[in-house]
Amino acid sequence: MKMNFVEELTWRGMLHDAMPGTEEHLMSGMQSAYVGIDPTADSLHIGHLVSVMMLRHFQLAGHKPYALVGGATGMIGDPSGKSAERNLLDEKTLRHNQEAIKSQLSRFLDFESNEANAAVLVNNYDWMKEFSFLEFIRDVGKHITVNYMMAKDSVKKRLSSEAKEGMSFTEFTYQLVQGYDFLHLYKEKNCTLQMGGSDQWGNITTGTELIRRIGGGKGYALTCPLITKADGTKFGKTEGGNVWLDANRTSPYKFYQYWLNTSDEDAEKYIKIFTFLTKDAIEALVKEHNEAPHLRVLQKRLAEEITTMVHSKEDLDNAIKASNILFGKSTSEDLKALNEQTFLDVFDGVPQTEISKSDIENGLGMIAALAEKGGFLKSNGEARRALKENSISVNKEKVKEDYSITAADLINNKFVLLQRGKKNYFILRVV
Protein backbone atom coordinates (compact mmCIF):
# COMPACT_ATOMS: atom_id res chain seq x y z
CA MET A 1 0.00 0.00 0.00
CA LYS A 2 1.18 3.54 -0.75
CA MET A 3 0.00 5.18 2.43
CA ASN A 4 -2.16 4.75 5.50
CA PHE A 5 -5.45 6.32 4.45
CA VAL A 6 -6.86 6.67 7.98
CA GLU A 7 -3.65 8.30 9.22
CA GLU A 8 -3.71 10.73 6.28
CA LEU A 9 -7.30 11.77 7.03
CA THR A 10 -6.56 12.08 10.74
CA TRP A 11 -3.74 14.65 10.47
CA ARG A 12 -5.77 16.59 7.91
CA GLY A 13 -8.69 16.89 10.34
CA MET A 14 -10.90 14.89 7.97
CA LEU A 15 -11.80 11.97 10.22
CA HIS A 16 -14.89 12.15 12.41
CA ASP A 17 -15.67 8.51 13.10
CA ALA A 18 -14.74 5.09 11.77
CA MET A 19 -16.09 1.68 12.59
CA PRO A 20 -13.65 -0.45 14.65
CA GLY A 21 -11.35 -2.44 12.39
CA THR A 22 -11.60 -0.03 9.41
CA GLU A 23 -7.92 0.95 9.46
CA GLU A 24 -6.71 -2.66 9.69
CA HIS A 25 -9.10 -3.68 6.90
CA LEU A 26 -7.69 -0.96 4.60
CA MET A 27 -4.09 -1.84 5.44
CA SER A 28 -4.65 -5.47 4.47
CA GLY A 29 -4.68 -4.72 0.71
CA MET A 30 -6.54 -2.79 -1.99
CA GLN A 31 -10.16 -2.18 -0.95
CA SER A 32 -13.13 -0.45 -2.57
CA ALA A 33 -15.15 2.37 -1.01
CA TYR A 34 -17.90 4.66 -2.17
CA VAL A 35 -19.36 8.06 -1.46
CA GLY A 36 -22.91 8.98 -2.43
CA ILE A 37 -23.47 12.24 -4.29
CA ASP A 38 -26.87 13.81 -4.62
CA PRO A 39 -27.57 14.78 -8.27
CA THR A 40 -30.17 17.48 -7.60
CA ALA A 41 -28.14 20.01 -9.65
CA ASP A 42 -25.86 19.76 -12.69
CA SER A 43 -22.91 20.91 -10.61
CA LEU A 44 -21.29 20.06 -7.32
CA HIS A 45 -20.80 22.87 -4.80
CA ILE A 46 -17.98 23.22 -2.31
CA GLY A 47 -20.05 21.45 0.35
CA HIS A 48 -19.50 18.26 -1.70
CA LEU A 49 -15.75 18.75 -1.87
CA VAL A 50 -14.79 17.13 1.43
CA SER A 51 -16.15 13.72 0.45
CA VAL A 52 -14.65 14.10 -3.05
CA MET A 53 -11.25 14.84 -1.46
CA MET A 54 -11.70 11.72 0.69
CA LEU A 55 -12.21 9.64 -2.45
CA ARG A 56 -9.11 11.22 -4.01
CA HIS A 57 -6.97 10.43 -0.95
CA PHE A 58 -8.45 6.91 -1.05
CA GLN A 59 -7.32 6.49 -4.65
CA LEU A 60 -3.89 7.98 -3.92
CA ALA A 61 -3.54 5.40 -1.12
CA GLY A 62 -3.90 2.67 -3.76
CA HIS A 63 -7.57 1.84 -3.17
CA LYS A 64 -10.47 1.85 -5.62
CA PRO A 65 -13.02 4.71 -5.31
CA TYR A 66 -16.64 4.54 -6.43
CA ALA A 67 -18.64 7.74 -6.83
CA LEU A 68 -22.29 6.86 -6.52
CA VAL A 69 -24.69 9.32 -8.09
CA GLY A 70 -27.95 8.92 -6.19
CA GLY A 71 -30.39 8.93 -9.09
CA ALA A 72 -32.95 6.87 -7.18
CA THR A 73 -32.32 8.52 -3.84
CA GLY A 74 -32.36 11.92 -5.58
CA MET A 75 -35.93 11.07 -6.54
CA ILE A 76 -36.77 10.63 -2.84
CA GLY A 77 -34.70 13.15 -0.88
CA ASP A 78 -32.54 12.49 2.17
CA PRO A 79 -34.00 13.66 5.51
CA SER A 80 -30.56 14.04 7.16
CA GLY A 81 -29.98 17.64 8.14
CA LYS A 82 -33.09 18.78 6.28
CA SER A 83 -36.18 20.32 7.77
CA ALA A 84 -38.42 19.81 4.74
CA GLU A 85 -38.75 17.54 1.71
CA ARG A 86 -36.99 18.41 -1.49
CA ASN A 87 -38.23 18.49 -5.06
CA LEU A 88 -38.09 15.21 -6.94
CA LEU A 89 -36.39 14.93 -10.33
CA ASP A 90 -37.28 13.20 -13.60
CA GLU A 91 -34.91 10.74 -15.28
CA LYS A 92 -33.82 13.05 -18.12
CA THR A 93 -32.71 15.75 -15.65
CA LEU A 94 -30.95 13.14 -13.51
CA ARG A 95 -28.95 11.80 -16.47
CA HIS A 96 -27.94 15.30 -17.52
CA ASN A 97 -26.84 16.09 -13.94
CA GLN A 98 -24.93 12.80 -13.72
CA GLU A 99 -22.84 13.58 -16.81
CA ALA A 100 -22.06 17.11 -15.60
CA ILE A 101 -21.04 15.81 -12.17
CA LYS A 102 -18.80 13.11 -13.67
CA SER A 103 -16.91 15.70 -15.68
CA GLN A 104 -16.30 17.73 -12.49
CA LEU A 105 -15.26 14.63 -10.55
CA SER A 106 -12.74 13.73 -13.24
CA ARG A 107 -10.67 16.75 -12.15
CA PHE A 108 -10.13 14.91 -8.86
CA LEU A 109 -10.51 11.20 -9.61
CA ASP A 110 -8.82 9.16 -12.31
CA PHE A 111 -11.58 7.33 -14.20
CA GLU A 112 -9.35 6.62 -17.21
CA SER A 113 -6.50 4.78 -15.47
CA ASN A 114 -5.52 1.28 -16.61
CA GLU A 115 -4.66 0.42 -13.02
CA ALA A 116 -6.90 -1.84 -10.94
CA ASN A 117 -7.86 1.13 -8.76
CA ALA A 118 -9.36 3.32 -11.51
CA ALA A 119 -12.34 5.33 -10.23
CA VAL A 120 -15.85 4.21 -11.25
CA LEU A 121 -19.08 6.20 -11.45
CA VAL A 122 -22.31 4.32 -10.69
CA ASN A 123 -25.94 5.44 -10.40
CA ASN A 124 -28.28 3.69 -7.96
CA TYR A 125 -31.20 4.39 -10.31
CA ASP A 126 -29.76 1.64 -12.54
CA TRP A 127 -30.40 -1.08 -9.97
CA MET A 128 -33.38 0.44 -8.16
CA LYS A 129 -35.59 1.16 -11.20
CA GLU A 130 -36.44 -2.53 -11.81
CA PHE A 131 -37.04 -3.27 -8.13
CA SER A 132 -40.78 -3.51 -7.41
CA PHE A 133 -42.14 -2.11 -4.16
CA LEU A 134 -43.33 -5.56 -3.07
CA GLU A 135 -39.95 -7.14 -3.74
CA PHE A 136 -38.21 -4.36 -1.84
CA ILE A 137 -40.32 -4.64 1.30
CA ARG A 138 -40.10 -8.44 1.17
CA ASP A 139 -36.35 -8.80 0.44
CA VAL A 140 -34.95 -5.77 2.24
CA GLY A 141 -37.56 -4.22 4.54
CA LYS A 142 -38.13 -7.29 6.68
CA HIS A 143 -34.49 -7.39 7.81
CA ILE A 144 -34.54 -4.00 9.58
CA THR A 145 -36.96 -3.20 12.40
CA VAL A 146 -38.83 0.07 12.69
CA ASN A 147 -37.30 0.44 16.18
CA TYR A 148 -33.82 0.32 14.61
CA MET A 149 -34.78 2.95 12.02
CA MET A 150 -36.47 5.22 14.58
CA ALA A 151 -33.33 5.26 16.75
CA LYS A 152 -31.36 7.10 14.03
CA ASP A 153 -30.65 10.78 14.70
CA SER A 154 -31.78 11.85 11.22
CA VAL A 155 -35.21 10.35 11.94
CA LYS A 156 -35.41 11.48 15.57
CA LYS A 157 -34.77 15.12 14.66
CA ARG A 158 -37.56 15.16 12.11
CA LEU A 159 -40.03 13.55 14.52
CA SER A 160 -39.17 15.76 17.47
CA SER A 161 -41.52 18.42 18.77
CA GLU A 162 -39.25 21.18 17.34
CA ALA A 163 -39.65 19.95 13.75
CA LYS A 164 -42.04 22.20 11.83
CA GLU A 165 -43.15 19.43 9.50
CA GLY A 166 -43.42 15.70 10.02
CA MET A 167 -41.59 13.14 7.93
CA SER A 168 -43.17 11.38 4.97
CA PHE A 169 -43.03 7.61 4.57
CA THR A 170 -40.92 8.25 1.44
CA GLU A 171 -38.22 9.96 3.47
CA PHE A 172 -38.48 7.43 6.27
CA THR A 173 -37.53 4.67 3.80
CA TYR A 174 -34.49 6.64 2.58
CA GLN A 175 -32.08 4.91 4.96
CA LEU A 176 -33.29 1.51 3.69
CA VAL A 177 -32.65 2.53 0.06
CA GLN A 178 -29.20 3.92 0.95
CA GLY A 179 -28.50 0.80 3.01
CA TYR A 180 -29.47 -1.37 0.04
CA ASP A 181 -27.01 0.56 -2.18
CA PHE A 182 -24.20 -0.47 0.13
CA LEU A 183 -25.39 -4.09 0.08
CA HIS A 184 -25.65 -4.02 -3.74
CA LEU A 185 -22.13 -2.59 -4.18
CA TYR A 186 -20.82 -5.04 -1.60
CA LYS A 187 -22.27 -7.99 -3.53
CA GLU A 188 -21.58 -6.74 -7.08
CA LYS A 189 -18.33 -4.78 -6.68
CA ASN A 190 -16.87 -6.15 -3.44
CA CYS A 191 -17.19 -2.63 -2.00
CA THR A 192 -16.59 -2.90 1.76
CA LEU A 193 -16.54 0.73 2.92
CA GLN A 194 -18.96 3.64 2.69
CA MET A 195 -17.78 7.15 3.47
CA GLY A 196 -19.65 10.42 3.93
CA GLY A 197 -20.32 13.38 6.20
CA SER A 198 -20.91 12.74 9.90
CA ASP A 199 -24.66 13.33 9.37
CA GLN A 200 -24.66 10.17 7.22
CA TRP A 201 -23.50 7.80 9.97
CA GLY A 202 -27.01 6.45 10.61
CA ASN A 203 -27.66 5.73 6.93
CA ILE A 204 -24.22 4.14 6.45
CA THR A 205 -24.57 1.83 9.44
CA THR A 206 -27.99 0.70 8.17
CA GLY A 207 -26.01 -0.51 5.14
CA THR A 208 -23.46 -2.37 7.25
CA GLU A 209 -26.39 -3.98 9.09
CA LEU A 210 -27.94 -5.18 5.79
CA ILE A 211 -24.54 -6.54 4.68
CA ARG A 212 -24.37 -8.50 7.94
CA ARG A 213 -27.95 -9.78 7.89
CA ILE A 214 -28.52 -10.41 4.17
CA GLY A 215 -25.00 -10.63 2.74
CA GLY A 216 -23.50 -12.50 5.70
CA GLY A 217 -20.45 -10.25 5.40
CA LYS A 218 -18.80 -7.25 7.00
CA GLY A 219 -19.09 -3.65 5.83
CA TYR A 220 -17.26 -0.65 7.27
CA ALA A 221 -18.20 2.97 7.84
CA LEU A 222 -16.05 6.11 7.92
CA THR A 223 -17.22 9.71 8.21
CA CYS A 224 -15.66 13.16 8.01
CA PRO A 225 -16.69 16.12 10.16
CA LEU A 226 -19.22 18.58 8.77
CA ILE A 227 -17.24 21.65 7.79
CA THR A 228 -18.02 24.74 9.82
CA LYS A 229 -16.75 28.31 9.90
CA ALA A 230 -15.21 29.85 13.00
CA ASP A 231 -17.76 32.69 13.01
CA GLY A 232 -20.70 30.28 13.07
CA THR A 233 -22.00 31.16 9.58
CA LYS A 234 -22.57 28.34 7.13
CA PHE A 235 -19.59 27.01 5.17
CA GLY A 236 -19.96 27.13 1.39
CA LYS A 237 -22.66 29.78 1.37
CA THR A 238 -22.51 33.45 0.39
CA GLU A 239 -25.25 36.06 0.22
CA GLY A 240 -25.82 34.86 -3.34
CA GLY A 241 -26.25 31.21 -2.30
CA ASN A 242 -24.01 28.16 -2.82
CA VAL A 243 -20.43 28.40 -4.06
CA TRP A 244 -20.56 26.08 -7.10
CA LEU A 245 -17.75 24.33 -8.98
CA ASP A 246 -19.40 25.22 -12.32
CA ALA A 247 -17.87 28.44 -13.69
CA ASN A 248 -21.26 29.49 -15.11
CA ARG A 249 -22.86 29.35 -11.67
CA THR A 250 -19.96 30.78 -9.63
CA SER A 251 -17.31 32.56 -11.68
CA PRO A 252 -13.66 31.57 -11.03
CA TYR A 253 -13.15 35.14 -9.71
CA LYS A 254 -15.91 34.76 -7.10
CA PHE A 255 -14.71 31.23 -6.31
CA TYR A 256 -11.17 32.52 -5.73
CA GLN A 257 -12.47 35.41 -3.61
CA TYR A 258 -14.48 33.04 -1.39
CA TRP A 259 -11.30 31.20 -0.31
CA LEU A 260 -9.21 34.37 -0.17
CA ASN A 261 -11.66 35.88 2.32
CA THR A 262 -11.53 33.05 4.86
CA SER A 263 -10.49 33.89 8.41
CA ASP A 264 -7.01 32.93 9.69
CA GLU A 265 -8.48 30.19 11.87
CA ASP A 266 -10.51 28.69 9.01
CA ALA A 267 -7.67 28.99 6.48
CA GLU A 268 -5.41 26.90 8.72
CA LYS A 269 -8.10 24.21 8.88
CA TYR A 270 -9.16 24.36 5.21
CA ILE A 271 -5.67 24.19 3.71
CA LYS A 272 -5.33 20.66 5.16
CA ILE A 273 -8.74 19.57 3.87
CA PHE A 274 -8.97 21.23 0.46
CA THR A 275 -5.43 20.90 -0.89
CA PHE A 276 -3.00 18.04 -1.42
CA LEU A 277 -0.05 19.94 0.06
CA THR A 278 2.12 17.80 2.32
CA LYS A 279 2.17 18.06 6.08
CA ASP A 280 5.63 19.69 6.00
CA ALA A 281 4.58 22.24 3.37
CA ILE A 282 1.47 23.16 5.37
CA GLU A 283 3.39 23.48 8.65
CA ALA A 284 5.89 25.80 6.94
CA LEU A 285 3.05 27.93 5.52
CA VAL A 286 1.32 28.16 8.93
CA LYS A 287 4.61 29.28 10.53
CA GLU A 288 5.16 31.89 7.79
CA HIS A 289 1.56 33.08 8.15
CA ASN A 290 1.77 33.43 11.93
CA GLU A 291 4.87 35.59 11.60
CA ALA A 292 3.07 38.06 9.30
CA PRO A 293 -0.70 37.42 9.33
CA HIS A 294 -1.45 40.64 7.40
CA LEU A 295 0.18 39.12 4.29
CA ARG A 296 -2.52 36.41 4.31
CA VAL A 297 -0.07 33.75 3.06
CA LEU A 298 -2.40 30.88 4.02
CA GLN A 299 -5.48 32.35 2.38
CA LYS A 300 -3.59 33.13 -0.84
CA ARG A 301 -2.09 29.66 -1.11
CA LEU A 302 -5.42 27.97 -0.27
CA ALA A 303 -7.25 30.05 -2.90
CA GLU A 304 -4.54 29.37 -5.50
CA GLU A 305 -4.45 25.60 -4.96
CA ILE A 306 -8.19 25.05 -4.97
CA THR A 307 -9.00 27.44 -7.85
CA THR A 308 -6.39 25.72 -10.04
CA MET A 309 -7.73 22.30 -9.07
CA VAL A 310 -11.40 23.10 -9.72
CA HIS A 311 -10.90 25.44 -12.69
CA SER A 312 -7.43 25.92 -14.24
CA LYS A 313 -4.16 27.80 -13.90
CA GLU A 314 -5.40 30.29 -16.51
CA ASP A 315 -8.63 30.90 -14.54
CA LEU A 316 -6.55 31.44 -11.41
CA ASP A 317 -4.29 33.98 -13.18
CA ASN A 318 -7.37 35.84 -14.44
CA ALA A 319 -8.93 35.81 -10.97
CA ILE A 320 -5.73 37.25 -9.45
CA LYS A 321 -5.58 39.95 -12.14
CA ALA A 322 -9.22 40.79 -11.53
CA SER A 323 -8.62 40.96 -7.76
CA ASN A 324 -5.74 43.38 -8.31
CA ILE A 325 -7.98 45.73 -10.29
CA LEU A 326 -9.74 46.89 -7.14
CA PHE A 327 -6.73 46.87 -4.86
CA GLY A 328 -3.64 47.31 -6.98
CA LYS A 329 -2.37 49.43 -9.82
CA SER A 330 -4.01 48.36 -13.06
CA THR A 331 -4.56 49.79 -16.52
CA SER A 332 -7.38 50.05 -19.03
CA GLU A 333 -5.76 47.06 -20.79
CA ASP A 334 -6.26 44.95 -17.66
CA LEU A 335 -9.92 45.98 -17.53
CA LYS A 336 -10.46 45.18 -21.19
CA ALA A 337 -8.99 41.72 -20.65
CA LEU A 338 -11.85 40.80 -18.26
CA ASN A 339 -14.81 38.88 -19.59
CA GLU A 340 -18.23 40.39 -18.92
CA GLN A 341 -19.10 38.11 -16.00
CA THR A 342 -15.83 38.78 -14.20
CA PHE A 343 -16.13 42.53 -14.83
CA LEU A 344 -19.62 42.54 -13.27
CA ASP A 345 -18.42 40.37 -10.37
CA VAL A 346 -15.48 42.66 -9.62
CA PHE A 347 -17.70 45.75 -9.67
CA ASP A 348 -20.67 44.08 -8.02
CA GLY A 349 -22.85 46.71 -6.34
CA VAL A 350 -21.26 49.67 -8.20
CA PRO A 351 -24.00 52.05 -9.43
CA GLN A 352 -24.69 51.96 -13.17
CA THR A 353 -26.51 54.11 -15.65
CA GLU A 354 -27.41 53.47 -19.28
CA ILE A 355 -26.36 55.74 -22.11
CA SER A 356 -27.12 55.27 -25.77
CA LYS A 357 -24.59 54.17 -28.36
CA SER A 358 -25.14 57.37 -30.34
CA ASP A 359 -23.89 59.37 -27.33
CA ILE A 360 -20.41 57.97 -27.61
CA GLU A 361 -20.21 57.56 -31.39
CA ASN A 362 -19.51 61.28 -31.69
CA GLY A 363 -17.45 61.33 -28.49
CA LEU A 364 -19.00 62.05 -25.11
CA GLY A 365 -17.45 65.01 -23.26
CA MET A 366 -16.36 64.45 -19.67
CA ILE A 367 -18.73 67.02 -18.13
CA ALA A 368 -21.75 65.36 -19.77
CA ALA A 369 -20.47 61.86 -18.90
CA LEU A 370 -20.04 62.75 -15.24
CA ALA A 371 -23.13 64.88 -14.72
CA GLU A 372 -26.13 65.35 -17.03
CA LYS A 373 -25.83 62.10 -19.06
CA GLY A 374 -24.19 59.83 -16.52
CA GLY A 375 -25.43 61.22 -13.23
CA PHE A 376 -22.29 60.12 -11.36
CA LEU A 377 -21.81 63.66 -10.02
CA LYS A 378 -24.61 66.07 -9.07
CA SER A 379 -23.82 69.01 -11.33
CA ASN A 380 -21.64 70.30 -14.16
CA GLY A 381 -19.89 72.54 -11.62
CA GLU A 382 -18.97 69.56 -9.43
CA ALA A 383 -17.75 67.70 -12.52
CA ARG A 384 -15.52 70.63 -13.49
CA ARG A 385 -14.06 70.89 -9.99
CA ALA A 386 -13.32 67.15 -9.85
CA LEU A 387 -11.59 67.28 -13.23
CA LYS A 388 -9.51 70.30 -12.15
CA GLU A 389 -8.47 68.39 -9.00
CA ASN A 390 -7.23 65.59 -11.29
CA SER A 391 -9.38 63.06 -9.37
CA ILE A 392 -11.34 61.58 -12.32
CA SER A 393 -10.31 58.40 -14.18
CA VAL A 394 -11.82 56.66 -17.17
CA ASN A 395 -11.06 52.93 -17.10
CA LYS A 396 -8.45 53.47 -14.37
CA GLU A 397 -6.57 56.18 -16.30
CA LYS A 398 -6.62 59.85 -15.22
CA VAL A 399 -8.33 62.27 -17.64
CA LYS A 400 -8.73 66.05 -18.01
CA GLU A 401 -11.78 68.09 -19.03
CA ASP A 402 -10.88 67.94 -22.73
CA TYR A 403 -11.13 64.12 -22.85
CA SER A 404 -13.94 62.50 -24.88
CA ILE A 405 -15.27 58.99 -24.30
CA THR A 406 -15.52 57.02 -27.56
CA ALA A 407 -16.16 53.43 -28.66
CA ALA A 408 -12.42 52.78 -28.16
CA ASP A 409 -12.98 53.11 -24.39
CA LEU A 410 -15.58 50.35 -24.21
CA ILE A 411 -14.91 47.28 -22.07
CA ASN A 412 -16.60 44.23 -23.60
CA ASN A 413 -18.18 46.62 -26.13
CA LYS A 414 -20.59 47.91 -23.51
CA PHE A 415 -19.03 49.31 -20.31
CA VAL A 416 -17.04 52.38 -19.32
CA LEU A 417 -15.68 52.58 -15.78
CA LEU A 418 -15.64 56.05 -14.24
CA GLN A 419 -13.81 56.69 -10.99
CA ARG A 420 -13.45 59.62 -8.62
CA GLY A 421 -10.58 59.34 -6.17
CA LYS A 422 -9.64 55.85 -5.01
CA LYS A 423 -12.93 54.35 -3.89
CA ASN A 424 -15.81 55.89 -5.87
CA TYR A 425 -16.72 53.90 -8.96
CA PHE A 426 -19.49 54.33 -11.49
CA ILE A 427 -20.34 52.33 -14.61
CA LEU A 428 -21.74 53.64 -17.89
CA ARG A 429 -23.52 50.81 -19.70
CA VAL A 430 -23.95 51.48 -23.40
CA VAL A 431 -27.23 50.22 -24.86
Secondary structure, DSSP 8 states (H G I E B T S, - for coil): --S-HHHHHHHTT--SEE-TTHHHHHHTS--EEEEEE--SSSS-BGGGHHHHHHHHHHHHTT-EEEEEE-HHHHTT---TT-SS------HHHHHHHHHHHHHHHTTTS-SS-SSTT--EEEETHHHHTT--HHHHHHHTGGGS-HHHHHTSHHHHHHHSTT-SS---HHHHTHHHHHHHHHHHHHHHH---EEEEEGGGHHHHHHHHHHHHHTS-S--EEEEE-----TTSS-TTEETTEE-BSSTTTS-HHHHHHHHHT--HHHHHHHHHHS----HHHHHHHHHHHHH-GGG-HHHHHHHHHHHHHHS-HHHHHHHHHHHHHHHS---HHHHHTS-HHHHHHHTTT--EEEE-HHHHHT-EEHHHHHTTTT-SSS-HHHHHHHHHTT-EEETTEE--TT-EE-GGG-BTTTEEEEEETTTEEEEEEE-
